[in-house]
Amino acid sequence: MENILLQPSYFSPIAQYAAILQSKHVCFELADHFQKQTYRTRCYIYSPHGRQLLNVPIQHAKNGKKTKTKDVKIDYQTAPWQKIHLKSLQAGYRSSPFYEYYEDDLSAIFQKKHLYLFDLHLDVHEFVMEALEEKCEFTTTQTFDKHVLGKKDLRNLVNAKEAPSLQFPKYVQMFDKRHGFLENLSVLDLLFMEGPAASIYLLKIDFTK
């Protein structure tokens, strides 16, 4: 793929990073209105009990007006979500092959108080790309266009309620003997199990079908 248009998200699902690695340029959508129940604020990991949701709380506009993605602020008052997320990752992956290699960098992300959700997205994205030992040039949108030209529109990958029509090869997961293979989890699941070799897996996912 040449150029792609994506929604920024929180420790994105595997499909999103497969698209990023297979493209020459990424454009992140920031000019749309924020939508609930998407990977913008959530990711899914493999816990000892199976698929587990991690959710980032955000501040909602009191006047009921819609908020643009670039203007969404994180809520630190309702719950200690950073501690909860880090403890959940430790519980699920502390004994995985590569968790210890990324633990310090992850802890550093959770110790920051990003004002805007997109600031967190960028920090997370930089962490993932460095872990994958890959580079990614990206831009952001200034205006919203429902139909785009010159880019492959993959904004739908952010929808947590719709599974992408892709084939995800199996890889060893922490609790697959208990719960089976869970596809398209957060890219963290793949990183903790495969390390930098996760890039090889991501390049195998076929977007042409």
Order of alpha helices (4+ residues) and beta strands (2+ residues): beta-alpha-beta-beta-beta-alpha-alpha-alpha-beta-beta-alpha-alpha-alpha
